[in-house]
Amino acid sequence: MILAVAVLVWTAPIASAQQVTVFSETFESYTVGSSLLPQGSAKWASATAEGKTTVRLNAAATNRYLYFNGGNEQATTVVLGAARATATLTFNLRYTGNDGDGTQNEIVTDGQTFQEFESGDDVSVQYTVNGTSFTNLQTFTWNSTTYRAGFVAVTIHLPSPALKNTLQIRFQQPAGGTNRDQWAIDNVVLMVAVPEPATWALFALGICGLGFEVRRRRAARRARTTV
């Protein structure tokens, strides 16, 4: 009975946890029309577009967002501490997926062009825990029309291999023609589960219970061998 209770309490930190934000980026504090770096270097490790080392930042009517224009585009976060039981990435995404009508239409919003994607020009969200090799989390295909009308909220639950203190997140469109296939992200947030203080107390109680049970069983075995 004691062992069962101790095991139940042992699992409590995972079951009872509060969500804590370890990364949040709204782009609202950045200068409109400027590069993401160096002004965003506290949160972003690298950014490239059209062979350059920067990504342009532009404004909608009521908010700022990160705007990509051209081929081989990416933005990678700094190292994020995410060594927790769970982690959730949320962000807003916008691009003009190809609707298959045979023309490459353009949608212009607040002076920013979102030209219709061509075949194969997918957008990917990836992660790395060693700074070199990236693993795909989710791909947004070139012909999806979900994101044409405006920003759409996306939620990704990170897999166990990503839950490291060396985690970095990358938003990327590896292919793409020059001056086309524009897309944008906004409101990027990473949240992790952190046990509440009361839960840690239960966790400690569980460990004590396990220790008591081990000592009790050892004492019982010694008593049997001396009889």
C-alpha positions as CSV (number, residue, x, y, z in Angstrom):
1,M,0.0,0.0,0.0
2,I,2.8,2.4,0.9
3,L,4.6,1.6,-2.3
4,A,1.4,2.2,-4.4
5,V,0.9,5.6,-2.8
6,A,4.6,6.5,-3.2
7,V,4.5,5.7,-6.9
8,L,1.3,7.7,-7.4
9,V,3.0,10.8,-5.7
10,W,6.2,10.2,-7.8
11,T,4.2,10.9,-11.0
12,A,2.5,14.0,-9.5
13,P,5.0,16.6,-10.8
14,I,4.1,15.7,-14.4
15,A,0.4,15.5,-13.8
16,S,0.2,18.8,-11.8
17,A,2.3,21.5,-13.5
18,Q,1.9,25.1,-14.5
19,Q,2.8,26.4,-17.9
20,V,5.7,28.9,-17.9
21,T,6.8,31.0,-20.9
22,V,10.5,30.6,-21.8
23,F,10.3,32.4,-25.2
24,S,7.9,35.1,-26.4
25,E,8.3,37.2,-29.5
26,T,5.7,39.7,-30.8
27,F,8.1,41.9,-32.9
28,E,6.3,45.0,-31.5
29,S,9.4,46.6,-30.1
30,Y,11.3,46.5,-33.4
31,T,11.7,49.3,-35.9
32,V,9.4,49.0,-38.9
33,G,11.1,48.2,-42.2
34,S,14.4,47.2,-40.5
35,S,16.3,43.9,-40.3
36,L,15.6,41.4,-37.6
37,L,19.2,41.4,-36.7
38,P,21.0,42.9,-34.8
39,Q,18.1,44.4,-33.0
40,G,16.6,41.0,-32.3
41,S,19.8,39.3,-31.3
42,A,18.6,38.7,-27.7
43,K,16.0,36.2,-29.1
44,W,17.3,35.3,-32.5
45,A,20.6,33.6,-33.4
46,S,20.5,33.9,-37.2
47,A,18.2,35.1,-40.0
48,T,18.7,35.0,-43.8
49,A,16.7,35.9,-46.9
50,E,17.7,36.1,-50.6
51,G,21.3,35.3,-49.7
52,K,21.6,38.1,-47.2
53,T,22.1,37.8,-43.4
54,T,18.9,39.7,-42.5
55,V,15.1,39.3,-42.7
56,R,13.0,42.4,-43.3
57,L,10.6,43.5,-40.6
58,N,7.4,45.1,-41.8
59,A,4.2,46.3,-40.2
60,A,0.5,45.5,-40.7
61,A,-2.1,48.2,-40.0
62,T,-2.2,47.4,-36.2
63,N,0.8,45.2,-35.5
64,R,4.3,44.3,-36.5
65,Y,5.4,40.9,-37.8
66,L,8.4,39.1,-39.3
67,Y,8.2,39.2,-43.1
68,F,10.2,36.9,-45.4
69,N,10.8,37.7,-49.0
70,G,12.8,35.6,-51.4
71,G,14.4,32.1,-51.5
72,N,16.4,30.2,-48.8
73,E,14.7,32.1,-46.0
74,Q,15.1,31.2,-42.3
75,A,15.1,32.6,-38.8
76,T,16.5,30.6,-35.9
77,T,16.0,31.3,-32.2
78,V,18.7,31.5,-29.6
79,V,19.2,28.5,-27.3
80,L,16.1,27.9,-25.2
81,G,15.9,26.0,-21.9
82,A,13.3,23.4,-22.5
83,A,14.4,20.4,-20.4
84,R,10.9,19.7,-19.1
85,A,8.3,17.0,-19.3
86,T,6.3,18.9,-22.0
87,A,6.8,21.9,-24.2
88,T,4.4,23.6,-26.6
89,L,5.2,26.0,-29.4
90,T,2.6,28.4,-30.7
91,F,2.8,31.1,-33.4
92,N,0.8,32.8,-36.1
93,L,1.6,32.0,-39.8
94,R,0.6,33.6,-43.1
95,Y,1.3,32.8,-46.7
96,T,-0.6,32.6,-50.0
97,G,-0.9,28.9,-50.8
98,N,-1.4,28.1,-54.5
99,D,-5.1,27.7,-55.3
100,G,-4.4,25.7,-58.5
101,D,-6.0,28.2,-60.9
102,G,-2.9,28.4,-63.1
103,T,-1.9,31.9,-62.1
104,Q,0.5,33.2,-59.5
105,N,-1.8,35.7,-57.7
106,E,-0.6,38.3,-55.3
107,I,-2.4,39.4,-52.1
108,V,-1.3,42.8,-50.9
109,T,-2.0,43.7,-47.2
110,D,-1.0,47.0,-45.7
111,G,1.6,47.5,-48.5
112,Q,3.1,44.0,-48.1
113,T,3.0,41.5,-51.0
114,F,2.2,37.9,-50.4
115,Q,2.7,36.2,-53.7
116,E,1.2,32.8,-54.4
117,F,3.6,29.9,-53.7
118,E,4.9,27.7,-56.5
119,S,5.2,23.9,-56.4
120,G,7.6,22.7,-53.7
121,D,8.0,26.0,-51.9
122,D,6.9,24.7,-48.5
123,V,7.5,26.3,-45.2
124,S,8.9,24.2,-42.4
125,V,9.3,24.5,-38.6
126,Q,12.3,22.5,-37.3
127,Y,14.3,22.1,-34.1
128,T,17.9,21.3,-33.2
129,V,19.5,20.3,-29.9
130,N,23.1,20.4,-31.1
131,G,23.1,23.5,-33.2
132,T,23.9,21.7,-36.5
133,S,21.4,19.0,-37.4
134,F,17.7,20.0,-37.6
135,T,14.6,17.8,-37.2
136,N,11.3,18.7,-38.8
137,L,8.4,19.5,-36.6
138,Q,5.8,20.4,-39.2
139,T,5.6,21.3,-42.9
140,F,3.2,23.8,-44.4
141,T,2.7,22.8,-48.0
142,W,2.9,25.2,-50.9
143,N,-0.7,24.4,-52.1
144,S,-2.5,24.9,-48.7
145,T,-5.1,27.6,-48.9
146,T,-5.6,27.8,-45.1
147,Y,-3.3,30.7,-44.6
148,R,-4.3,33.0,-47.5
149,A,-6.8,35.2,-45.8
150,G,-4.6,36.3,-42.9
151,F,-2.6,35.0,-39.9
152,V,-3.6,31.6,-38.6
153,A,-2.7,30.3,-35.1
154,V,-0.5,27.1,-35.1
155,T,0.2,24.9,-32.1
156,I,3.0,22.2,-32.1
157,H,3.6,19.9,-29.1
158,L,7.4,19.2,-29.1
159,P,8.5,15.6,-29.0
160,S,10.6,14.2,-26.2
161,P,14.0,14.4,-28.1
162,A,13.5,18.2,-28.4
163,L,13.1,18.7,-24.6
164,K,16.7,19.8,-24.0
165,N,18.3,22.9,-22.6
166,T,20.1,23.3,-25.9
167,L,16.8,23.5,-27.9
168,Q,16.6,26.0,-30.8
169,I,13.6,26.5,-33.2
170,R,14.0,27.4,-36.9
171,F,11.4,28.7,-39.3
172,Q,12.5,28.0,-42.8
173,Q,11.5,28.0,-46.5
174,P,14.5,26.2,-48.1
175,A,13.4,26.6,-51.7
176,G,11.8,29.6,-53.4
177,G,12.4,31.9,-56.4
178,T,13.8,35.4,-56.1
179,N,11.4,38.1,-54.9
180,R,8.5,35.7,-54.5
181,D,6.8,33.3,-52.1
182,Q,6.5,35.9,-49.3
183,W,5.4,34.6,-45.9
184,A,5.3,35.9,-42.3
185,I,5.2,34.8,-38.7
186,D,4.1,36.5,-35.5
187,N,3.5,35.9,-31.8
188,V,6.0,33.1,-31.4
189,V,5.7,31.6,-27.9
190,L,7.3,28.5,-26.3
191,M,5.8,27.3,-23.0
192,V,7.0,24.5,-20.8
193,A,5.4,22.6,-17.9
194,V,6.9,23.3,-14.5
195,P,5.7,21.5,-11.3
196,E,4.0,23.7,-8.8
197,P,5.6,24.1,-5.3
198,A,2.9,22.0,-3.6
199,T,3.6,19.3,-6.2
200,W,7.3,19.3,-5.3
201,A,6.3,18.7,-1.7
202,L,4.3,15.7,-2.7
203,F,7.2,14.6,-4.8
204,A,9.5,14.7,-1.8
205,L,6.9,12.9,0.2
206,G,6.8,10.2,-2.4
207,I,10.6,9.7,-2.3
208,C,10.4,9.4,1.5
209,G,7.7,6.8,1.2
210,L,9.8,4.8,-1.2
211,G,12.7,4.9,1.2
212,F,10.6,3.8,4.1
213,E,9.2,0.9,2.1
214,V,12.7,-0.2,1.0
215,R,13.9,-0.2,4.7
216,R,10.8,-2.0,5.8
217,R,11.3,-4.8,3.3
218,R,14.9,-5.1,4.2
219,A,14.1,-5.4,7.9
220,A,11.5,-8.0,7.2
221,R,14.0,-10.1,5.2
222,R,16.5,-9.9,8.0
223,A,13.9,-11.0,10.5
224,R,13.0,-14.0,8.5
225,T,16.7,-15.1,8.1
226,T,17.4,-15.0,11.8
227,V,14.4,-17.1,12.7
